[in-house]
């Protein structure tokens, strides 16, 4: 048997030391062609597809839903067809004996459940030498050939088994949901997260401000992200994360937007958000939302996020406490805009291991002031007029605005018509 290609688990993100096997498009022994997608792995943020670089026969060194460590061998392409193991179950793919004596020297690899059963039954690994990847069913079949039926049990906690309750239906968590729990628990698990709330006055924002947006006519989300990105430069402890007794502060600002429409929760990245204007931020949100819907998000769209914003203003929720993402110290929540009171509640959850309530409160207060100033600025412009023709800014039909010029009497405003006419 000649191995033509070996595929290892890639290191797509510094955040991921393990990936989850979520797709296996063939079974061991199948013939595959060059460029066929042979395995799909889930990182913390995206699905990675790996392809065959040559044509040949596939051998899997993993099982569906396995957690596989970075740099682990998961697939081989060989020149010899493999024989399927009769212990295969469901969608799992197992390593099998090859049509070559060389395979008998291969050390077996075991799934986590197989290892636990092996230890429980005090069996030697050498029993399965030459059989490649060993699953729990392989061992059960060895213990009771052809007569084993496994009993389903619900695991309540590591090492603790709980029998199914009567009149209760059970559904296994998806690999994606398990990963979401793992990453959100990484911060919340420390029990050192607090949430602050503040109301902003939205009078004069929805309409005069949001009408200038192309896609988000009834939203202040682009404005919030624009101002938050600028403020994070002043409040770096919120653009950081806790890392084993240290505070790791990012040298860039990449705000992530939490989206959960129809394909589970994803946090998409707006790179170098602090360097973008409001309209470019709006364009980024729109494009990323479309990529989410079309399932075209790449790893780069979902990684290296330094601060998160989650907007549920389209719902009827008045306020909520958002959950901080992995490798973040804070998350900003946006609740519904109450048109009766012209208010919107912002919630800032923060990690006490990284910062303090006073620090987070100062950020939230300054963000409120900045957002509300847009409405104030609109109100204050109503009386402005050109110093030459005395035309009010409200009469500026070209929507160009007035320009500041220096005259003998100091700084004045001039309309574009008077400027062009000298």
N, C-alpha and C positions, 0 to 999 in steps of 0.2 A: 504493500500500500504506500503510495506516495502522497504526501500532503502538499497540495498546490497553493493553498492560502490559509492563513490563520487570522481570525478577526478577534480583536480584544476590545474590552469596554473602554471607550474614549473618555478623556478627562475634559469634558465640555465646559465646566465651570469650576472655579475654585471652591464654590459652596458645596459641591457634590463629590463625596467619596464613594457613594453607592448609587446605582441606578436600578430601576425596576424593569424587568422583562415584561412588556405589555403586548408584544406581537411576534408571532413565529409563523411565517408564511408557508413553511414547508414542514415535512417531517424527516427525521434522519433516514437516509437512503435515497431520498428524492434527488433527481437530477435537476441542477439549476444552471441557468445561463448567466453569462457575464452581464452585470448591471442589474440583475434581479435583486429586489429588496428582500433580504433573508431574515432580518430581525429588527424589531423596534424596541428602543429603550427609552424610558421616561426619566428625564432629569427633574430637578425641582421646579423647572419652569416650562419645559417643552419636550416634545417627542423627537428623538434622534433616530433616523433610519440608517441602517448599514447595508451596504450592497456587496454582492459577489464581484470580485475583480477578475475572476476567471470562470470558465464553465467546468462543471464537474459534479461530484456527488456530495451532498451536505451531511455534516455530522454536528449535532448540537451538543454543547457542553453546559447546558442550563435547562431550566424548566420554566414554564410560563408562570409569571408573578414572582419569580425569584428576585431577591435583592442581590445584585452582582456588583462586586467591588471594581473600582477603576483599575484598568490594566489586566483584568482577568480574561482568560481565554473563554469565548462563548461559542464560537463557530469555527469549524474547519471545512475546507473544500478539498476533497480527495479525488484520486483517479479511479478508485475502486468503489463499487456500489456496496452499501451497507445493508445488513439484514435487520429488519424491524424487530424490536424486542416485544414479545407478546404481553408484556406488562404495561404497555402504553395505556393511558387513560385520558379521556376527554381530549382537550387541545394540547396536552403536554407532549413534549418531544424528548426522547431519551436517546442516550448514546447506546449503541449496540455493537455486537461483535462484527468485525469486518471479514470480508472474504480473503483474509490474509492472516497467516500465523503471527505476523508481527504485532497485531493488536493485543495478543495475550500478554504482552509485556507492559501494556499501558496501566498505570496506576489509576484506580477508580476515583471518581469524584462523587461526593454525596450532597444531596439537598439537605437543608437544615432539619427537616422532619425525619429524613432518613438517618442522619447522624444521631438524633435524639432516640429513635427506635433502636438503632445499633447499640447505643450505650445501655439502653433499658434492658435489652435482651442479652447484653454482654457477648456480642458477636464480634469476631475479628474482621477487620476490613479486607484481609487477604482472601476471604471467602469469595469476594466479588471481583477479584483481580481479572483484568482483561475485559470487563463488561462496561467500561467507560463511565457514564453518568448514572448514578444509582438514586432512584426515588424511593419513597416510603413503600410504594406498591411492590417494587422489586424485592425488598426485604420481606414483606408480608407473603409474597408468592414463594419465597425461599422457605419460610417457616411452615407454610401450609399450601403446597402447590395446588393451584386450581380451585381451592376451596375457601379462599378468604374473601369476606365481604366486610368492608370497613364500616365502622359505626361513626356517624357524624356527631361531633361534640362541639359546643360553643366554648371558645376560650375566653375566660373572663379576665385573666391577667396572666403574665408569664409564669408558667409552672402550675397554674391553677385551672382545672377543668370544671366546667359547669354543664350539667345536663340541660337539654332544651326544656324550656317552660311550656306547659300545656296552653293551647289556644293563643300561641304567639308565633308569628311568622318571622323567619330570619332571612336576611339578605346580606351576602358578603360585601364588604366595602370594596369599592373599586381601588385599583392601584393608585389612581390619581387622587382619590379622596384620602387614602392613607398617607400619601406624601404631603397633602395639604395640612392634615392634622399634625404630622411630624414637624413641619416648618413653622406653623403658628404656635405650636407648643414650645418651641425652642426659646421663646421670649416669655410667653405667658406662664410657662411652667415654673418660673422663678418666684411667682406671686409678688412681684415688685413693680407691677404696672398700675398706674393711676390715669384717670381721664378727667380733663378739665373742659368746661363748657362755656361758651360765650355767644351772645346774640348779636348779630349785625343788622343794622338798619338797611333794608334793601330799597327803600323809597328812592326813586330816581336812578336806580341801577338797571332794573329790568325795563327795557325799552330804550332809553337814550344810550345806554352803554351796550347792551347785548344786541341791539338792532344793527350795530356796526359789525357784528360777527356774521360770517357766511353760513355756518352750519348750526350754531347753538344760539338761536334767537331768544330762547326763554331761559337761558342759563348764565350763571356767572362763573362757571367752572374755569374757562380759560383765564379770566381775570384773577381768580384765586390762585391758580397755579403760577401765573406770572409773578404775582407779588410774593407768594411763599418762596419761590425759587430765589428771589433777590434777598429775602430775609434770612434764608438759611446760611448765607455767607456771613451774616452778622451773628447767627446763633448756630455755630458749628456742632455743638453737642447734640443737636437734633438731627444732624446729618452725619450720624456715626452709628456705632453698635458696640455692645458688650462682647468681649472675647476673652474668656478665661482669665479674669482678673485684670484685664486691660480695657481701656477705651480706645477703640479703633475709629479714627476720624477720616472720612473720605476727603480727598483732595479735589473732588468735582461734585457737581450737583446734578443728579439724574433722578427726576421725580417720576415715580411709577403711578399709573392710574389703574385702580382695581375695576375689572370688568367681569360681570357675571350675567350673561344674557341667555345663552342656550348651550354652551359647551363648557360648563363649570367655571369656577373662579380662576381668572388669570390676572396678573399684574403686569401691565405693559410699560415699557420704558421710553421716556422722552429724554434722549441724551443731551447733556449740557443745557439743561432747561434754563438756567440763569442767563444764557447768552442769546436766548430767543425773544422776539417781541410777542405781543399777545396773539397776533393773527397767525404767526408761525406755530405757536403752541396749539391754537385751535385746529390748524391744519394737521398737526401731528396726531391729536386726539382722534380726529375723524378718520385718518388713514389707518391708524392702529386698530380702531374699532372695526373697520371693514376687513382688515387682515384677520382679526379674531373671528368674525362671522364666517369668513371664507376658509377658515382653518389653514391660513398661510403664515402664521406667526413663526419666526425663526428664533433660535436660541438667543441671538443678540437683542431681539425685541423684548425678552423676558428676564434678562439678567443685568447685574451691575446697577441695581436700583438702590438709591441712597435714602429715599424718603418716599412715603406712599400717601396718596390721596384717594379716598373712597367716597364717591358721590351717589347718594340715594335720594337726591332732591326730587326725583320724578315719582317717588312714593308718597304715602301719607304719614310717614314717620317723622315725628317732631324732633327727636334727638336719639342718639344711640352711642354706644361705646365700641369703637372699632378695635380689631385685634392687630397688634403690631406684627409685621412680617419678619421673617428670618433676616438677620444681618441688618436690621434697622433699629433705631432707638425711638422712633415716633411714627404716628400715622394721623392724618387729618381727616375727619369725617364731615361730610356736608349733608345736612338734613333738608327737609322740604322747605320751600319758601312759602310762608304764610302770607297770602295776598291781603288778608283782612288786617293784620297787624304790621305788614311790611317788615317781617323779621325772618331770619334764617339762623338756626343754631349750628355753630361750628363746634366740633368736639376734637380735642387733641389728646390721644393716648400716648403716654411716654414711659420709658423704662427708667425707674429710679436708680438703677445701677449705673446709669450713664449721666443723668442730669437730675435737676430738682424741680419741685413744683413752682417755685418762684421764677426760675429760668423759663420753664415752659409757659407759665402764665404771662410773662413779659412778651414772649413771642406771639402768643395768641392775641394779646391786647394790641400790640403794634400791627398785627395783620388786620384786625378789625378796623383800626384807624385808617390804614392805607386803603382798604376796600371802600369804606364809607366816604373817603375823600373824593372819589370819582364822582359821586352824586353831588357833593358840595361844590366841586369845581364846575360842574355843569350849571348849577344854580347861579354861581358867581359870575358867569360869563354873560348873563342876560343883558347887563347894562353896558357892555363894552362897545366902543364905537371908534371909527376911523378919525384920527385927529384932523384930517384935511377936509373930508366931505361929510363928516359926522354921521355916516351911515352906521346903523347898529349891526352887530354881528349876526343878529337874527335875520337881517336882510341880505346876508351873503348867499346869493342864489347859487353860486358856483361851488359852495361847500369847501372852499379852499382855506378859509380862515384868515386871520390878520397876522401881520408880521411885525415884530418889534424892531424899531429903528431908533437910533440916537439922534436927537435934535439939539439945538442950542438950549432948549428948555428941559432937556433930559430925555429919558426913555419914553417913547410914544408907540402907539399902534397905528398901522396903516393898512388899508385894504389893497388887494392886488391891482385893482383898477387905477387907483391913485399912484401906486408904486410904478406901474408901467408908463403912466402919463407924466411921470416926473413931478 
